Amino acid sequence: MSGEMLERQKILLLSVADNVAVAIVPIKKGDVLEIDGKKIGAMDDIDFGHKIALREIKKDDNVIKYGEIIGVAKEKIPAGSHVHVHNVKSLRADRHE
């Protein structure tokens, strides 16, 4: 092993079908992340456990996590953006509606 320090993985891809990954450490806006040889620049601060778009998700497109559709984009979500309740309509029943 060389003397290089390996950067700790910051995101986790749960299924190859996913268009989002999960932050396994807090991510800062501007961080450059790499997954499957592809680099993604974080567009937002993203908390541990929250999702990041791996590629652009168009308005009304499905958001896919675990290889399953978990919601629909309320607006265009650029690659590297935080994916959460502010820009995704969940397919689960919302107790507040």
C-alpha positions in Angstrom: 0.0 0.0 0.0 1.3 3.4 -0.9 1.6 6.3 1.6 -1.6 7.9 0.2 -4.4 8.5 2.6 -7.6 7.1 1.1 -10.7 9.4 1.3 -13.5 7.8 3.3 -16.5 6.9 1.3 -19.2 9.5 1.9 -22.2 8.1 0.0 -23.8 4.6 -0.3 -25.5 3.3 -3.4 -28.1 0.7 -2.3 -29.1 -0.6 -5.7 -27.7 -0.1 -9.2 -31.2 1.0 -10.3 -31.1 4.0 -7.8 -31.0 7.6 -8.9 -30.1 8.7 -5.4 -27.5 7.6 -2.9 -27.4 8.0 0.9 -25.0 10.2 2.8 -23.1 8.0 5.3 -21.3 11.1 6.7 -22.4 14.7 6.6 -21.6 16.2 3.2 -20.7 19.9 2.7 -21.7 21.9 -0.4 -18.8 21.7 -2.8 -17.6 18.3 -1.7 -16.6 16.1 -4.7 -18.0 12.6 -4.3 -17.1 9.5 -6.3 -19.3 6.5 -6.8 -18.7 3.8 -9.4 -16.0 5.9 -11.0 -18.3 8.9 -11.5 -17.6 12.2 -9.7 -20.5 14.3 -8.4 -20.2 17.8 -6.9 -22.5 18.3 -3.9 -24.8 21.3 -4.6 -26.0 21.5 -1.0 -25.1 20.5 2.6 -26.5 17.1 3.1 -27.0 15.5 6.6 -26.1 12.0 7.5 -28.8 9.6 6.3 -30.3 12.0 3.7 -30.3 11.4 -0.1 -28.2 13.0 -2.9 -29.2 12.9 -6.5 -26.7 10.9 -8.6 -28.0 12.4 -11.8 -30.6 15.0 -12.8 -34.1 14.0 -11.8 -36.7 15.8 -13.9 -40.0 17.1 -12.4 -42.5 14.3 -12.1 -39.8 11.6 -12.5 -39.6 8.8 -10.0 -37.1 8.9 -7.2 -35.6 5.5 -6.8 -33.9 4.1 -3.7 -33.4 0.4 -2.8 -34.3 -0.3 -6.4 -37.8 0.8 -5.6 -39.8 4.0 -6.4 -40.1 5.9 -3.1 -41.5 9.2 -4.5 -41.9 11.6 -7.3 -39.8 14.8 -7.9 -41.9 17.9 -7.2 -39.4 19.9 -9.3 -36.2 19.4 -11.3 -33.5 18.1 -9.0 -30.0 18.6 -10.4 -27.2 16.0 -9.9 -25.5 16.6 -6.5 -28.6 18.1 -4.9 -30.2 17.2 -1.6 -33.2 15.0 -2.2 -35.8 15.2 0.6 -39.3 16.2 1.5 -38.8 19.7 0.0 -38.5 18.4 -3.5 -40.0 14.9 -3.4 -43.6 13.8 -2.9 -43.6 10.6 -1.0 -45.6 7.6 -2.2 -46.3 6.7 1.4 -49.5 8.0 3.0 -48.7 11.4 4.6 -50.3 11.5 8.0 -50.4 15.3 7.8 -52.6 15.5 4.7 
